[in-house]
Amino acid sequence: MTCSQTLPFVEAIAAGELEVAAEIRAHFESCPSCAAELAAAYRLETMLRQRAAPAAPPNFKAAVMSRIHDQRWQSEQNVDRIFNVAIAAAVLLVVAGIATLTNVGAVLELASSVWNVTARSASRAAQQAVPTLLTYVAAMCLLMSTLVMWWWAETVAGRQS
């Protein structure tokens, strides 16, 4: 193992949160700098365990519970608003459905005009987007090549250290 692979485990090992694997233990025994890091972490953990934990302020629990209650209430209010909007939309759809059943010819004419406007707008938007589309494709290619080079550098550097 390398130093860069073992150093992230130093604090967890010193705190007793992680059981030391044989290959990690072998690295700590053979590497003076990692062994020094582990020793410093053990000293720090020992000092922290000797200190008494600070007491919470007197109103801490009440303040936290109040804040949780307020956030839950706000969340429920948001759900209620969304539900009310959904009900209103459903009512509008029912009303529109009833109106449609009474006047089918007008609805077909409206749908035809909406389709024509949408088709013309989409055609115009596509004609305007084509020149900039090449720029976006080039930018995505540049981004992808950068990410591939970064990945390559990380894997090669990871193997060398």
C-alpha positions as CSV (number, residue, x, y, z in Angstrom):
1,M,0.0,0.0,0.0
2,T,1.0,3.6,-0.5
3,C,0.9,6.6,1.9
4,S,-2.0,8.2,-0.1
5,Q,-4.0,5.0,0.3
6,T,-3.4,4.6,4.1
7,L,-3.5,8.2,5.3
8,P,-7.3,8.6,4.9
9,F,-7.7,5.7,7.5
10,V,-5.5,7.2,10.2
11,E,-8.2,9.1,12.1
12,A,-10.7,6.2,12.0
13,I,-8.0,3.8,13.2
14,A,-6.9,6.1,16.1
15,A,-10.6,6.6,17.1
16,G,-11.1,2.8,17.2
17,E,-13.8,3.0,14.5
18,L,-11.9,0.9,12.0
19,E,-10.2,-2.5,12.4
20,V,-6.7,-2.4,10.9
21,A,-6.1,-4.7,8.0
22,A,-2.9,-6.6,7.7
23,E,-1.6,-4.7,4.6
24,I,-2.4,-1.3,6.3
25,R,-0.6,-2.4,9.5
26,A,2.4,-3.5,7.4
27,H,2.5,-0.1,5.7
28,F,2.4,1.7,9.1
29,E,5.2,-0.5,10.4
30,S,7.4,0.2,7.3
31,C,6.7,3.9,6.8
32,P,8.0,6.4,9.4
33,S,5.9,9.3,8.2
34,C,2.6,7.4,8.3
35,A,3.6,5.9,11.7
36,A,4.2,9.4,13.0
37,E,0.7,10.5,11.6
38,L,-0.9,7.6,13.4
39,A,0.9,8.3,16.6
40,A,-0.2,11.9,16.5
41,A,-3.7,10.9,15.9
42,Y,-3.6,8.5,18.9
43,R,-2.3,11.3,21.1
44,L,-5.1,13.6,19.9
45,E,-7.7,11.0,20.5
46,T,-6.3,10.4,24.0
47,M,-6.4,14.1,24.8
48,L,-10.0,14.4,23.5
49,R,-11.2,11.5,25.6
50,Q,-9.7,13.1,28.8
51,R,-11.7,16.3,28.3
52,A,-15.2,16.4,29.5
53,A,-17.9,17.0,26.9
54,P,-19.4,20.5,27.1
55,A,-22.9,20.8,28.4
56,A,-25.6,21.9,26.0
57,P,-27.2,25.3,26.7
58,P,-30.3,25.2,28.8
59,N,-32.8,25.9,26.0
60,F,-31.1,23.8,23.4
61,K,-33.5,20.9,23.3
62,A,-36.5,23.2,23.3
63,A,-35.1,25.4,20.5
64,V,-34.2,22.4,18.4
65,M,-37.7,20.8,18.9
66,S,-39.4,24.1,18.1
67,R,-37.4,24.5,14.9
68,I,-38.2,20.9,13.9
69,H,-41.9,21.6,14.5
70,D,-41.7,24.8,12.5
71,Q,-40.0,23.1,9.6
72,R,-42.5,20.2,9.6
73,W,-45.4,22.7,9.7
74,Q,-43.9,24.6,6.7
75,S,-43.4,21.3,4.8
76,E,-47.1,20.4,5.5
77,Q,-48.2,23.8,4.3
78,N,-46.3,23.3,1.0
79,V,-47.9,19.9,0.5
80,D,-51.3,21.5,1.2
81,R,-50.6,24.2,-1.4
82,I,-49.5,21.7,-4.0
83,F,-52.6,19.6,-3.3
84,N,-54.9,22.6,-3.6
85,V,-53.3,23.6,-6.9
86,A,-53.7,20.0,-8.2
87,I,-57.4,20.0,-7.2
88,A,-57.9,23.4,-9.0
89,A,-56.2,22.1,-12.1
90,A,-58.4,19.0,-12.0
91,V,-61.5,21.1,-11.7
92,L,-60.4,23.2,-14.6
93,L,-59.8,20.1,-16.7
94,V,-63.3,18.8,-15.9
95,V,-64.8,22.1,-16.8
96,A,-62.8,22.2,-20.1
97,G,-63.9,18.6,-20.8
98,I,-67.5,19.5,-20.4
99,A,-67.0,22.6,-22.6
100,T,-65.3,20.4,-25.2
101,L,-68.2,18.0,-25.2
102,T,-70.6,20.8,-25.9
103,N,-68.6,22.5,-28.7
104,V,-66.5,19.9,-30.6
105,G,-66.1,21.9,-33.8
106,A,-64.6,24.9,-32.1
107,V,-62.2,22.7,-30.1
108,L,-61.0,21.0,-33.3
109,E,-60.4,24.4,-34.9
110,L,-58.5,25.6,-31.9
111,A,-56.4,22.5,-31.8
112,S,-55.6,22.9,-35.5
113,S,-54.5,26.5,-35.0
114,V,-52.4,25.7,-32.0
115,W,-50.8,22.9,-34.0
116,N,-49.9,25.2,-36.8
117,V,-48.5,27.9,-34.5
118,T,-46.4,25.3,-32.7
119,A,-45.1,23.7,-35.9
120,R,-44.1,27.1,-37.3
121,S,-42.4,28.1,-34.0
122,A,-40.5,24.8,-33.8
123,S,-39.3,25.2,-37.3
124,R,-38.1,28.7,-36.7
125,A,-36.4,27.7,-33.5
126,A,-34.6,24.8,-35.2
127,Q,-33.4,27.1,-38.0
128,Q,-32.0,29.5,-35.4
129,A,-30.5,26.8,-33.2
130,V,-28.5,25.0,-35.9
131,P,-25.6,27.5,-36.1
132,T,-25.1,27.5,-32.3
133,L,-25.5,23.7,-32.1
134,L,-22.1,23.1,-33.6
135,T,-20.6,25.4,-30.9
136,Y,-22.2,23.3,-28.2
137,V,-21.0,20.0,-29.8
138,A,-17.5,21.4,-29.9
139,A,-17.7,22.5,-26.3
140,M,-18.9,19.1,-25.2
141,C,-16.1,17.4,-27.1
142,L,-13.6,19.7,-25.4
143,L,-15.1,19.0,-22.0
144,M,-15.1,15.2,-22.6
145,S,-11.5,15.3,-23.7
146,T,-10.5,17.3,-20.6
147,L,-12.3,14.8,-18.3
148,V,-10.6,11.9,-20.0
149,M,-7.2,13.5,-19.6
150,W,-8.0,14.3,-15.9
151,W,-9.1,10.7,-15.4
152,W,-6.0,9.4,-17.1
153,A,-3.7,11.6,-15.0
154,E,-5.4,10.5,-11.8
155,T,-5.0,6.9,-12.5
156,V,-1.4,7.2,-13.6
157,A,-0.6,9.3,-10.6
158,G,-2.4,6.9,-8.3
159,R,-0.3,4.0,-9.6
160,Q,3.0,5.9,-9.2
161,S,2.6,7.1,-5.6
